[in-house]
Amino acid sequence: MPGDGPRNHPAIAHLKPGPLGNATRSGMIATKTLIFATVGDQITVGTPPGFGGKQFSAFDKRTGELLWTTELEAGATGAPMTYMHRGKQYVVFAIGGQQHAAEFVAFALP
């Protein structure tokens, strides 16, 4: 997951690591060429302060490169799934939070 993680910690800062991920509940799904990942927001029990989020991201399956990300109205509360409808592929998952009613969001793949 995109996120800084503890990369500025004195024990490893000299290594100048790139993003190390995010300490939160995440869900992932792979398609033929992509990996999609959700992030749960801070309502997750045990999420450290300053972590969590509302992102949904797509990564290149072969290289791990972040290709696309968007900020959602709330964090994910379930793992993504994919389905086909009339020849188009979609990724859908649930979001919600203390200030946001539960709902499903869906994204169409190009």
N, C-alpha and C positions, 0 to 999 in steps of 0.2 A: 504494500500500500504506500502511496505517496505520503511523505511525512518526514519530519526531521529526526524523530527518535532522539536518542541521547548522543548524537554525533558531536556535540560540543563538550562532552564530559572530559575532564582533564586526562583521564586514563587513555583515551583514544583520539583526542582532538588533533594531536600531532600527525595522525594518519590521514587527516583531511578526507574522511569518508563522505561519500555522497549521501543522499537520503537513505535512512535506515528503516523506514516504515513507521507504522503508527500503532501504539499499544491500545488496540480496541478490537471489538468483535467485528469481523469482516466476513463477507461471503464472496466466493469466486466461482466463475464458470468459464470454461474454455470452449471456443468454437474452432473451426478448422485453422484459422490464422490468428485469432485474438484471444486474450484473457481479459475478462471483465471483473472488476473488483468494486465492492461497496465498502463504505465505512459507516459504523454506527456512531451516533453522537454520545455525549457525556452522560446520558441517562443510564448507560450501561453500568451495571454493578461492577466495581473493581477497576473502572477506567481511571487512570491517574489524572490529576488535574492538568489541564493544558493539552490533553490528548483527545482523541475522538474527532468526529467531523461529520460532514454531510456530503462527501464526495462520492461520485461514481466515475470510474476511470476505465480506460481501455489501454491495454498494453500489447505490443507485438509479441506473439507467442514464441517466436524464434529467438529474438534478441533481448526481450524484457523492456524495450524502450517504451516510455510513456507516450502514447499517441494522442490521447484526448482525455480531458477531465471536465466535469461540470459540478457545480455546487447545487445541491438539492434543497428543498424547503425544510427537510428534517433528515435525520440519520436513518440508515437502513435498519429494519428490524427482522429481516429474513434474507436468506441466500437468494441470489438471482436464479432464474430459470430461463430457458429459451424455447421458443416455439415458432412454427411456420404458419402463416395464414395467407392464402391466395398468392403463394410464391414469394412472399416477403418474410424475412427472419426478424424476430423481435426478442428483446431481453426485457424481462419484467421482474419486479421485486417489490416488497412492502417497505414503506417508510412510516415513521411516526415519532412522537415524542411527547413530553409533558405539555408543550404548548402547541402541538400539531396533531390533529386527529389522524388515526391510522388510515392509510390509503395505499393503493398500488400505483406504481409508475412504470411506464413502458417506453422503450426506445426502439426504433426501427434501425436495422443495420442497412448501410448503403448497398 
